[in-house]
Amino acid sequence: MNWKDVIKESEKELGEDDPFEKLVGNQDRIDADADGKITGNDFKILGRKAKLKKGHDLLKRGKSFTRRKKIAEHNKPIQKLIQELEEEYEDAHSDLISWTTATVRDMYGPHKQMAKIKEAERVCTKIKDSIKEQQKKLKVLANENKSKGRGFTA
């Protein structure tokens, strides 16, 4: 006896008194074609309705999408500049660190070393200020900065 025979036997045993034949609860909502049975056709119909509904939601959110696109276009060159400034800051900071070693002090003397350190610190500060200034120019959608109520995050 194979599995098909087992299914046929169980169908014969259930007969007309099948408790699974009747739709109960909210199953009538799933029965989209109202034939009294839940079949693959019902799910096709429901799937089409869901796709139409999703398309309608996208139309509602069209303004937001357009705004995001304009904001992204505005932010792209600023983000590129910020990235370049951050790389420049990393270089200046590594230069600052290299000037603080004892080997450099021994090679150039403490006065020249301190002058170079102060100069490197000024350069790092200028770059950081430039980065902050550019970050202020970045635009975001009004609702993207709002807290989502998930508590404090460090």
Steps between C-alpha positions, in 0.01 A plus 500: 500500500649833398423847635237574236303193606524605865357844416214345300418264787496787750273703271259209478503460878424869558222506245233767530547549874841658450548766773764665284253570217328782685665837517535617857615822662650746256561240231222655295729801453758273340236345271532783246299333223220397744481139383500363856850354474842650553703428188803633321272722292398685819861576579561624145211742534617614843853543364375725221305708750810532720712611203244764408491619858880520516502703179249736655725540807793581275299773335427646842870498589613652170574841648725348763689305234549813291620694802743224594637499147549878496661489844733220387601705195564802722698297756715301256772764433498606866549141616784460252664815637450378857664169411799683348527722809489195726783338303694826522436508875630146538821599319543814712428307819754230416750779425423650841555166669830448320625841622433404864754217510825521692699421187378818329579703812854364498538573126354854485511619858210571737428856376461403134303192604252708705460749215419218256260339749311828547484552124368145448242554776379819329471316169302217666269751669439685172419177321262389777325838486466467122351153542245630754414793271438265206293265717273793587437548127368144463125480460272232641126443493326655797379169643839323474646687797216418736552244771321175441438449871747220543673651799843648539777365281861590555 
